[in-house]
């Protein structure tokens, strides 16, 4: 066991990588010799069982709280058409869920005995069956809303009286001998556990248009939280988490009202979210958090591998912020010139294939309506012809006695 711990300390917790030159793990511990808490890498192990606890809590919350709330807010699901089972088309769909090519349609037409139009309609209806319902999306959004709102409120209460909340240069005063308050410790552990639970549930959660970007965001956030805690960059780390939580709960609340059909409330919340997101992610985060990590930290220590690692993760997050800000500005443009927010382009829009399905479904519905309209017109025309013939007969019958 001691040999394993030595190997871990040598290859994973190397002081020359994680800590500035001349700083050791003992220096961090000596700074809290009065009995207050100091960061230890093993403290993060508790986040693994807590992540599993978050998954279980989410399961209960979505069924006990979110589901009744969705019904109260009027969330309605689309009526899905159940397709007739076709084994060969089902096998093709499970293998390739995207739009089939022309060559695929030709091959399927030979094997299934259906026309290409029928095959496209079947695949479109089959994809619609797998599309997540509004109730499911509402439950997921409500769970994240509750967590982000609770985390932001708790984080703001624990940080508002700290000196580094108002002056970012205080993040480095006394480093590395900086004690960690109990509230800040649990703020770290709960945030890390939550993002671990999101990463563990990524295969069963709803896949959105920015699915890959969300994966990168979760991984970068987990590494950033873990590294900043081990290297005692807790003050900077708490600011990063607070900035992120400040706008996320607004986005999730806008989604909830969107699924419930509360358009005006959704639009108002989206405008507030867009303003908070653009200010915190494009102004506060780069000008205060990244600036203090890149520039102010050099007044305390020289650049070292952990310095580049920390700032690299912060820049990855900033790149994702710019990407999402571009999507949000597109939505603001639609809101100003169209008058309403049609979709949440940041993270609530499904894949492009689903968009094509919606267009195809509209065309299919239009064809059905067109056919029904034609049949009604035909029956109306027939009725008109019959009425004309009946009227002519009546006239002839009425004239016959006079002729006699």
Buried (B, 14 or more C-beta within 10 A) or exposed (E): EEEEEEEEEEEEBEBEEBBBEEBEBEBBBEBBEEEEBBBBBEBBEEBEEBBEEBBEBBEEBBEEBBBEBBEEBEBEBEEEEEBEEBEBBBEBBEEEBEBBEEEBBEBBBEEBEBEBEBBBBBBBBBBBEEBBBBBBBBBBBBBBBBBBBEBBEBBEEBBEEBEBBEEBEBBBBEBBBBBBBEBBBEBBBBBBBBBBBBBBBEEEBBBBBBBEBBEBBBBBBBBBBBBBBBBBBBBBBBBBBBBBBBBBBBBBBBBBBBBBEBEEBBBBBBBBBBBBBBBBBBEBBBEBBBEBBBEBBEEBBEEBEBBEBBBEBBBBBBEBBEBBBEBBEEBBEBBEEEEEBEBBBBBBBBBEEBEBBBEBBEEBEEEEEEEEEEEEEEEEEEEEEEEEEEEEEEEEEEEEEEEE
